[in-house]
């Protein structure tokens, strides 16, 4: 029995996610016993981006309209340039993300993933990190940005790039295992 054997984690993504930023955390979550659902705006499959080309396809378990945040213990937002850019203009996705913060549930975002958090209006006053390309966007949205491999702020886990995945994966397991964080409320 892993640390997450009683946890169900939502992974919210569109096509254009950075492959390892979804596959590696999902692999680690499953190794720890979590049930993981890939959630997207459309059913079927979503396609990964691997550095500079399209790569694997991943099955979607539920669409955003079918998913209910109440059914999940935590949320993972993989990066990539295309994926968060699509999510941050999807009102259903933003409502889904906000639900996790409202309920104090742990949320993890890597690379460009925090762009979705900006549009969900949940970064004000929060310490986090991201790929440097969006650091100014986060600062402009009221976040306290820090250039570290992983930052944890009351159940919100963020990392910069795929090279930070070992630290990111360790922290998401820890935070998802801890569960609700009272300070997570947005």
PASEBA-1860 file (N, C-alpha, C; in nm, 3 decimals):
! residues 186
1> XXXXXXXX> 0.084/-0.118/0.000/0.000/0.000/0.000/0.088/0.125/0.000 ~ 0.068/0.210/-0.100/0.145/0.333/-0.108/0.082/0.443/-0.024 ~ 0.152/0.554/-0.018/0.105/0.669/0.059/-0.027/0.726/0.006 ~ -0.059/0.696/-0.120/-0.177/0.755/-0.183/-0.284/0.652/-0.219 ~ -0.283/0.538/-0.152/-0.374/0.430/-0.189/-0.521/0.465/-0.175 ~ -0.553/0.567/-0.099/-0.693/0.607/-0.084/-0.721/0.741/-0.149 ~ -0.638/0.782/-0.243/-0.651/0.913/-0.307/-0.686/0.900/-0.456 ~ -0.770/0.992/-0.501/-0.804/1.002/-0.643/-0.757/1.140/-0.688
9> XXXXXXXX> -0.669/1.141/-0.787/-0.608/1.266/-0.833/-0.655/1.298/-0.974 ~ -0.694/1.423/-0.994/-0.733/1.471/-1.126/-0.611/1.533/-1.194 ~ -0.592/1.500/-1.321/-0.489/1.563/-1.402/-0.563/1.637/-1.512 ~ -0.560/1.769/-1.507/-0.633/1.851/-1.602/-0.538/1.895/-1.712 ~ -0.571/1.857/-1.836/-0.481/1.887/-1.946/-0.554/1.891/-2.079 ~ -0.495/1.960/-2.173/-0.537/1.960/-2.312/-0.423/1.902/-2.394 ~ -0.443/1.884/-2.522/-0.331/1.847/-2.608/-0.227/1.957/-2.603 ~ -0.102/1.917/-2.619/0.007/2.013/-2.614/0.074/2.021/-2.478
17> XXXXXXXX> 0.044/1.925/-2.388/0.115/1.918/-2.261/0.257/1.867/-2.288 ~ 0.352/1.911/-2.206/0.489/1.858/-2.217/0.486/1.714/-2.167 ~ 0.524/1.620/-2.251/0.506/1.477/-2.224/0.550/1.435/-2.084 ~ 0.676/1.462/-2.046/0.725/1.414/-1.917/0.659/1.483/-1.799 ~ 0.601/1.601/-1.821/0.536/1.672/-1.711/0.399/1.614/-1.677 ~ 0.350/1.526/-1.760/0.229/1.450/-1.730/0.267/1.305/-1.697 ~ 0.347/1.243/-1.782/0.374/1.100/-1.767/0.452/1.066/-1.641 ~ 0.554/1.146/-1.609/0.636/1.114/-1.491/0.559/1.134/-1.359
25> XXXXXXXX> 0.489/1.247/-1.339/0.410/1.258/-1.216/0.300/1.152/-1.207 ~ 0.233/1.123/-1.318/0.127/1.022/-1.316/0.186/0.885/-1.278 ~ 0.299/0.851/-1.334/0.365/0.725/-1.301/0.394/0.719/-1.151 ~ 0.449/0.826/-1.096/0.483/0.830/-0.953/0.357/0.821/-0.867 ~ 0.252/0.894/-0.905/0.128/0.888/-0.828/0.071/0.747/-0.826 ~ 0.074/0.681/-0.940/0.023/0.543/-0.947/0.110/0.448/-0.866 ~ 0.242/0.468/-0.869/0.332/0.385/-0.788/0.300/0.397/-0.640 ~ 0.251/0.515/-0.601/0.214/0.538/-0.460/0.071/0.495/-0.431
33> XXXXXXXX> 0.003/0.435/-0.530/-0.129/0.379/-0.508/-0.247/0.467/-0.544 ~ -0.220/0.586/-0.596/-0.331/0.677/-0.630/-0.405/0.628/-0.754 ~ -0.532/0.658/-0.757/-0.612/0.645/-0.879/-0.600/0.780/-0.948 ~ -0.569/0.778/-1.078/-0.545/0.902/-1.152/-0.641/0.908/-1.270 ~ -0.709/1.022/-1.283/-0.799/1.044/-1.397/-0.745/1.160/-1.481 ~ -0.731/1.136/-1.610/-0.695/1.242/-1.704/-0.825/1.310/-1.747 ~ -0.830/1.440/-1.727/-0.950/1.518/-1.755/-0.916/1.624/-1.860 ~ -1.002/1.637/-1.960/-0.979/1.733/-2.067/-1.112/1.786/-2.117
41> XXXXXXXX> -1.107/1.886/-2.204/-1.232/1.945/-2.254/-1.305/1.852/-2.350 ~ -1.231/1.762/-2.414/-1.291/1.669/-2.511/-1.257/1.526/-2.474 ~ -1.347/1.435/-2.507/-1.322/1.293/-2.481/-1.225/1.238/-2.586 ~ -1.180/1.117/-2.564/-1.089/1.053/-2.659/-0.947/1.052/-2.608 ~ -0.860/1.118/-2.682/-0.719/1.122/-2.646/-0.667/1.265/-2.654 ~ -0.563/1.293/-2.575/-0.490/1.418/-2.588/-0.347/1.384/-2.628 ~ -0.287/1.476/-2.701/-0.155/1.450/-2.758/-0.047/1.530/-2.684 ~ 0.065/1.462/-2.660/0.178/1.524/-2.591/0.270/1.596/-2.687
49> XXXXXXXX> 0.341/1.692/-2.631/0.449/1.761/-2.700/0.578/1.717/-2.630 ~ 0.680/1.683/-2.707/0.807/1.640/-2.650/0.917/1.731/-2.703 ~ 0.951/1.832/-2.629/1.052/1.934/-2.663/1.018/2.014/-2.788 ~ 1.017/1.948/-2.905/0.998/2.023/-3.030/0.912/1.948/-3.132 ~ 0.840/1.845/-3.086/0.756/1.767/-3.178/0.642/1.699/-3.101 ~ 0.537/1.666/-3.176/0.425/1.591/-3.118/0.473/1.451/-3.086 ~ 0.417/1.392/-2.980/0.461/1.258/-2.942/0.341/1.170/-2.907 ~ 0.340/1.112/-2.790/0.240/1.011/-2.754/0.100/1.070/-2.738
57> XXXXXXXX> 0.002/0.981/-2.738/-0.135/1.018/-2.705/-0.173/0.951/-2.573 ~ -0.253/1.020/-2.495/-0.296/0.971/-2.365/-0.449/0.969/-2.364 ~ -0.505/0.861/-2.312/-0.651/0.850/-2.303/-0.708/0.947/-2.200 ~ -0.819/1.010/-2.237/-0.893/1.097/-2.146/-0.993/1.010/-2.071 ~ -0.993/1.019/-1.939/-1.087/0.941/-1.857/-1.223/1.010/-1.844 ~ -1.221/1.142/-1.834/-1.346/1.219/-1.820/-1.327/1.356/-1.884 ~ -1.435/1.409/-1.933/-1.430/1.548/-1.980/-1.453/1.640/-1.860 ~ -1.417/1.765/-1.875/-1.437/1.862/-1.767/-1.584/1.868/-1.728
65> XXXXXXXX> -1.673/1.859/-1.827/-1.816/1.866/-1.796/-1.865/1.742/-1.720 ~ -1.795/1.630/-1.734/-1.832/1.507/-1.661/-1.768/1.499/-1.523 ~ -1.659/1.569/-1.504/-1.582/1.559/-1.379/-1.639/1.652/-1.273 ~ -1.632/1.607/-1.150/-1.676/1.686/-1.036/-1.558/1.696/-0.938 ~ -1.513/1.815/-0.910/-1.397/1.834/-0.822/-1.417/1.768/-0.686 ~ -1.542/1.754/-0.641/-1.569/1.690/-0.512/-1.524/1.545/-0.509 ~ -1.508/1.482/-0.626/-1.467/1.342/-0.634/-1.317/1.321/-0.624 ~ -1.240/1.431/-0.615/-1.094/1.422/-0.621/-1.028/1.478/-0.496
73> XXXXXXXX> -0.912/1.419/-0.462/-0.835/1.462/-0.346/-0.727/1.562/-0.380 ~ -0.696/1.578/-0.509/-0.593/1.671/-0.551/-0.598/1.691/-0.700 ~ -0.524/1.794/-0.745/-0.524/1.832/-0.886/-0.381/1.853/-0.933 ~ -0.350/1.800/-1.051/-0.220/1.819/-1.116/-0.241/1.891/-1.248 ~ -0.161/1.997/-1.269/-0.165/2.075/-1.393/-0.028/2.065/-1.461 ~ -0.014/1.976/-1.561/0.113/1.969/-1.632/0.132/2.093/-1.718 ~ 0.257/2.117/-1.756/0.287/2.235/-1.837/0.285/2.207/-1.986 ~ 0.383/2.264/-2.053/0.382/2.273/-2.197/0.330/2.412/-2.230
81> XXXXXXXX> 0.358/2.461/-2.347/0.314/2.595/-2.383/0.167/2.596/-2.427 ~ 0.129/2.498/-2.505/-0.005/2.495/-2.567/-0.114/2.463/-2.465 ~ -0.092/2.360/-2.385/-0.191/2.310/-2.289/-0.244/2.419/-2.195 ~ -0.159/2.487/-2.116/-0.213/2.588/-2.024/-0.276/2.707/-2.096 ~ -0.227/2.737/-2.215/-0.284/2.848/-2.290/-0.428/2.819/-2.329 ~ -0.459/2.692/-2.354/-0.597/2.654/-2.384/-0.682/2.648/-2.257 ~ -0.626/2.592/-2.150/-0.702/2.578/-2.025/-0.739/2.713/-1.965 ~ -0.650/2.810/-1.974/-0.674/2.937/-1.905/-0.785/3.021/-1.966
89> XXXXXXXX> -0.833/2.982/-2.086/-0.948/3.053/-2.144/-1.074/2.966/-2.145 ~ -1.067/2.851/-2.080/-1.180/2.759/-2.071/-1.249/2.781/-1.936 ~ -1.366/2.843/-1.937/-1.436/2.877/-1.812/-1.465/2.755/-1.726 ~ -1.502/2.643/-1.788/-1.528/2.521/-1.711/-1.402/2.473/-1.641 ~ -1.288/2.482/-1.709/-1.160/2.442/-1.649/-1.127/2.533/-1.531 ~ -1.150/2.663/-1.546/-1.119/2.757/-1.438/-1.207/2.733/-1.316 ~ -1.334/2.705/-1.339/-1.425/2.672/-1.227/-1.377/2.545/-1.157 ~ -1.336/2.445/-1.236/-1.285/2.319/-1.181/-1.163/2.347/-1.092
97> XXXXXXXX> -1.068/2.424/-1.142/-0.947/2.457/-1.066/-0.982/2.532/-0.938 ~ -1.067/2.632/-0.948/-1.105/2.713/-0.831/-1.168/2.627/-0.721 ~ -1.239/2.521/-0.760/-1.304/2.433/-0.662/-1.203/2.369/-0.568 ~ -1.087/2.332/-0.621/-0.984/2.269/-0.538/-0.933/2.368/-0.434 ~ -0.913/2.491/-0.475/-0.867/2.594/-0.381/-0.975/2.625/-0.278 ~ -1.098/2.635/-0.322/-1.208/2.665/-0.229/-1.221/2.558/-0.122 ~ -1.191/2.432/-0.158/-1.203/2.321/-0.064/-1.072/2.290/0.009 ~ -0.967/2.368/-0.017/-0.839/2.347/0.052/-0.762/2.225/0.005
105> XXXXXXXX> -0.795/2.173/-0.111/-0.728/2.052/-0.162/-0.595/2.087/-0.228 ~ -0.497/1.997/-0.219/-0.368/2.024/-0.280/-0.376/2.034/-0.432 ~ -0.297/2.127/-0.485/-0.288/2.151/-0.629/-0.140/2.157/-0.665 ~ -0.104/2.095/-0.777/0.035/2.096/-0.823/0.038/2.143/-0.968 ~ 0.135/2.231/-0.999/0.149/2.282/-1.135/0.298/2.297/-1.166 ~ 0.335/2.260/-1.288/0.475/2.267/-1.327/0.490/2.343/-1.459 ~ 0.604/2.410/-1.472/0.644/2.478/-1.595/0.548/2.592/-1.629 ~ 0.474/2.580/-1.739/0.374/2.680/-1.777/0.238/2.654/-1.710
113> XXXXXXXX> 0.224/2.544/-1.638/0.098/2.510/-1.573/0.037/2.621/-1.489 ~ 0.120/2.700/-1.416/0.062/2.808/-1.335/-0.011/2.916/-1.414 ~ 0.003/2.919/-1.546/-0.075/3.016/-1.624/-0.224/2.996/-1.601 ~ -0.266/2.872/-1.589/-0.407/2.844/-1.562/-0.447/2.900/-1.426 ~ -0.356/2.894/-1.329/-0.385/2.946/-1.196/-0.404/3.098/-1.197 ~ -0.331/3.166/-1.287/-0.347/3.312/-1.299/-0.492/3.343/-1.337 ~ -0.541/3.278/-1.441/-0.677/3.306/-1.488/-0.783/3.256/-1.391 ~ -0.749/3.157/-1.310/-0.842/3.110/-1.206/-0.842/3.205/-1.086
121> XXXXXXXX> -0.754/3.304/-1.089/-0.746/3.407/-0.986/-0.716/3.348/-0.848 ~ -0.615/3.261/-0.842/-0.580/3.195/-0.715/-0.433/3.214/-0.676 ~ -0.360/3.305/-0.741/-0.218/3.321/-0.710/-0.186/3.443/-0.623 ~ -0.280/3.533/-0.605/-0.257/3.655/-0.528/-0.201/3.622/-0.390 ~ -0.081/3.676/-0.360/-0.020/3.657/-0.229/0.041/3.520/-0.205 ~ 0.037/3.432/-0.304/0.090/3.296/-0.289/0.234/3.290/-0.339 ~ 0.320/3.214/-0.271/0.457/3.192/-0.315/0.458/3.072/-0.409 ~ 0.519/3.091/-0.526/0.529/2.980/-0.620/0.643/3.002/-0.718
129> XXXXXXXX> 0.665/2.902/-0.801/0.765/2.908/-0.905/0.703/2.859/-1.034 ~ 0.779/2.873/-1.142/0.733/2.831/-1.274/0.852/2.839/-1.367 ~ 0.829/2.806/-1.493/0.931/2.834/-1.594/0.950/2.986/-1.595 ~ 1.073/3.030/-1.612/1.105/3.174/-1.604/1.022/3.257/-1.702 ~ 0.986/3.201/-1.817/0.911/3.273/-1.921/0.781/3.336/-1.868 ~ 0.720/3.278/-1.767/0.592/3.331/-1.718/0.605/3.394/-1.579 ~ 0.728/3.411/-1.531/0.748/3.466/-1.396/0.686/3.605/-1.383 ~ 0.704/3.690/-1.483/0.649/3.825/-1.475/0.495/3.823/-1.478
137> XXXXXXXX> 0.437/3.731/-1.553/0.291/3.717/-1.554/0.239/3.683/-1.414 ~ 0.310/3.594/-1.345/0.269/3.555/-1.210/0.286/3.672/-1.112 ~ 0.398/3.742/-1.124/0.421/3.858/-1.038/0.313/3.964/-1.062 ~ 0.280/3.989/-1.189/0.176/4.087/-1.221/0.040/4.045/-1.166 ~ 0.019/3.914/-1.148/-0.107/3.864/-1.093/-0.106/3.861/-0.941 ~ 0.005/3.907/-0.881/0.012/3.916/-0.735/0.084/3.803/-0.666 ~ 0.143/3.712/-0.742/0.217/3.600/-0.682/0.354/3.647/-0.634 ~ 0.408/3.574/-0.541/0.544/3.594/-0.495/0.626/3.485/-0.564
145> XXXXXXXX> 0.697/3.523/-0.670/0.767/3.425/-0.754/0.908/3.402/-0.701 ~ 0.950/3.275/-0.700/1.082/3.238/-0.652/1.144/3.138/-0.748 ~ 1.270/3.155/-0.780/1.342/3.067/-0.873/1.401/2.950/-0.796 ~ 1.316/2.851/-0.766/1.357/2.731/-0.691/1.303/2.608/-0.764 ~ 1.364/2.491/-0.739/1.319/2.370/-0.810/1.179/2.329/-0.771 ~ 1.141/2.353/-0.648/1.004/2.325/-0.604/0.969/2.421/-0.491 ~ 0.847/2.472/-0.497/0.797/2.563/-0.393/0.663/2.507/-0.346 ~ 0.645/2.504/-0.214/0.519/2.459/-0.155/0.462/2.573/-0.071
153> XXXXXXXX> 0.337/2.607/-0.096/0.268/2.711/-0.020/0.129/2.659/0.016 ~ 0.115/2.608/0.138/-0.014/2.563/0.188/-0.085/2.467/0.092 ~ -0.015/2.365/0.044/-0.078/2.266/-0.043/-0.066/2.297/-0.191 ~ -0.014/2.415/-0.227/0.011/2.448/-0.367/0.157/2.417/-0.396 ~ 0.180/2.320/-0.486/0.315/2.276/-0.521/0.344/2.321/-0.663 ~ 0.457/2.391/-0.682/0.495/2.435/-0.816/0.642/2.405/-0.841 ~ 0.675/2.382/-0.968/0.813/2.361/-1.012/0.834/2.428/-1.145 ~ 0.963/2.438/-1.184/1.000/2.516/-1.302/0.997/2.438/-1.433
161> XXXXXXXX> 1.072/2.329/-1.440/1.092/2.260/-1.567/1.105/2.110/-1.545 ~ 1.112/2.031/-1.653/1.127/1.887/-1.636/1.248/1.846/-1.552 ~ 1.353/1.926/-1.551/1.469/1.887/-1.469/1.436/1.887/-1.320 ~ 1.328/1.954/-1.282/1.285/1.959/-1.142/1.187/1.846/-1.104 ~ 1.158/1.759/-1.199/1.057/1.656/-1.174/1.085/1.567/-1.053 ~ 1.208/1.525/-1.024/1.227/1.442/-0.904/1.180/1.512/-0.776 ~ 1.216/1.638/-0.758/1.173/1.712/-0.638/1.022/1.738/-0.643 ~ 0.971/1.773/-0.760/0.828/1.798/-0.778/0.748/1.673/-0.742
169> XXXXXXXX> 0.789/1.558/-0.797/0.715/1.434/-0.771/0.716/1.397/-0.623 ~ 0.831/1.416/-0.556/0.836/1.387/-0.412/0.737/1.476/-0.336 ~ 0.734/1.604/-0.371/0.646/1.697/-0.299/0.499/1.675/-0.329 ~ 0.465/1.640/-0.454/0.322/1.618/-0.480/0.272/1.497/-0.403 ~ 0.354/1.393/-0.392/0.313/1.277/-0.314/0.290/1.319/-0.169 ~ 0.382/1.395/-0.114/0.370/1.440/0.024/0.244/1.525/0.046 ~ 0.222/1.622/-0.041/0.108/1.713/-0.023/-0.025/1.642/-0.049 ~ -0.031/1.556/-0.151/-0.155/1.482/-0.177/-0.183/1.386/-0.061
177> XXXXXXXX> -0.081/1.329/0.000/-0.100/1.241/0.116/-0.151/1.318/0.236 ~ -0.103/1.441/0.254/-0.148/1.523/0.368/-0.295/1.562/0.355 ~ -0.340/1.582/0.233/-0.481/1.616/0.212/-0.509/1.764/0.225 ~ -0.627/1.794/0.278/-0.675/1.932/0.286/-0.580/2.019/0.368 ~ -0.553/2.137/0.315/-0.469/2.238/0.381/-0.558/2.360/0.407 ~ -0.580/2.392/0.530/-0.668/2.505/0.562/-0.623/2.634/0.496 ~ -0.491/2.654/0.483/-0.440/2.776/0.423/-0.450/2.780/0.272 ~ -0.496/2.672/0.212/-0.506/2.664/0.066/-0.623/2.748/0.013
185> XX> -0.720/2.775/0.095/-0.839/2.845/0.047/-0.804/2.977/-0.019 ~ -0.859/2.995/-0.137/-0.831/3.118/-0.212/-0.932/3.225/-0.178
END
